[in-house]
Amino acid sequence: MRLRTGVDLLMAQFFQSAQGLDALSAGVRMIAWGATTVFVPRLAGKLIPAHGAAIFLVVGMTLHGAVFAVAAGAAGSGLLTFAGRRPVRPEPGV
């Protein structure tokens, strides 16, 4: 059973509202997220008995941290764009 947190729905809204993408473009950008939840658990399930769970926890958390750090740096510097579009930012005081 997959835990539904609603983050995937919020990401689709973010792509459409903040990034100005249409529904198809937003969906295409979320394919990697869905594919990851299908393939990685199957692969890890086969590798954990041979290597142990600890290495997968350490590597997984390290990768998560690295991705968040890169995304935060890209968002702060204005480099985080999709399809050449800049994020829509509200005007100051609005």
Disulfide bonds with the S-S distance in Angstrom:
none
